[in-house]
């Protein structure tokens, strides 16, 4: 057969297309098209770390080796203006529920209950946890790590399995010896510690085990991994500490400058913002005594962050190995800024054991004659290193200046987050619940509506739909942020006003230059405080201790 003439070929092509369309329409008239399969619900992994400062990990300017978190940052989105609530218990209650901490009953700590609705120190029933919301939507719900939203009593009414989680391994209380943590449970029963036990590794191992079980069940899952690292005590495996030997010999002053320079280069902070001045309580490094001991404290802290990052790597490898990587949203953040607490030799409590598992006395307190790191020590890394952790900001955990509330937030979700994107939009830990509800399609129902907004739009650079200001209160330290403006004060002190667009390091107080704006924001804060169950801190301090929950039947 001869090939068609060049002028005839286009006609034949159009005729063929016409006949193909006729055949398609004829088939469609007798057999409806099959509907495209609905996309699988995404898995969600929330990773929370404890007492880690804004600048500690590599993708936020730190020198600590965090290759796994840095890989998540390269493949996902970094938030530079995300906030927590400045303390462990309140942040965890907000993260789990999408409410401000006082609305959940955890406006302060769980071991100091007071007779006010916002300060019971126990997660109330006016809120729902993410697990309680996602479970009816078909999600498997799992948790590993630190709980710390209910007091240590005989009652298990607010333990993870009673608040929506199918599986749980971790500690009900807050801090504790990493080699022998107190209140370690699996489900509702005490858990054993194997030889060579280290809590960060055990938390990662439990997370991996749960991911493998969830993948086999072929249903979407929500995993909440809450590492206690790098909260004191300064405990780490010797091989991790050794990698940082000598790294901090130049001290905290040089470290802050190095980190600040990298943050500017990375685009994490604005070069217009001056580095906050050195805390008056922190000596110049050249004048600091006990330099060998001081270096060792930061070496152990770095090793704890390093080991946590290794755990994150194990979790990500489990997602890859089980084929879940491409359909999983991962969120990583810290519960407050770096911790300036100095532990005394008389420090006590159920989380501080008197002896090691093999019977050796634990040397408690920041004693320069005792090098931290081993199981028989119990120390913190102290105010000057916390100042470096919070670079470039001022203040620490407990306070609601930026050093206390600023956290890294990395969001990673293949195909849904723009790789390498840095967003400067403000966010708050109350937004985690709203984000989980949004991406899962779950229905939210609780006596108190969610306070946060979904972060999903920011994953691709779009603006968040936030209609209210952001609010903070802890121990009488208070703040309100509206757009670029932040009003903040320490307990008992006057309000300070900052323009965070031109100076987020809070070095130029504009309250006297803009008294009307300061007054308007103060009024807005007071309206929120009444709505959110916030009480004056001096009133809370003066109140008697409230009764603890009754033991479970």
Secondary structure by P-SEA (a helix, b strand, c coil): cccccccaaaaaaaaaaaaaaaaaaaaaaccccccccccccbbbbbbbbcccccccccccccccccaaaaaaaaabbbbcccccccccaaaaaaaacccccccccccccccccccccccccccccccccccccccccccbbbbcccccccccccccccccccccccccccccccccccccccccccccbbbbbcccccaaaaaaaaaaaaaaaaaaacccbbbbbbbccccccccccaaaaaaacccccccaaaaaaaaaaaaaaacccccccccccccccccccccccaaaaaaaaaaaaaaaaaaaaaaaaaaaaaaaaacccccbbbbbbcccccccccccccccccccccccccccccccccccccccccccbbbccccaaaaaaacccccccccccccccbbbbbbbbcccccccccccccccccaaaaaaaaaacccccccccccccccccccccccccccbbbbbbcccccccccccbbbbbcccccbbbbccccccccccccccccaaaaaaaaaaaaaaaaaaccccaaaaaaccccccccccc
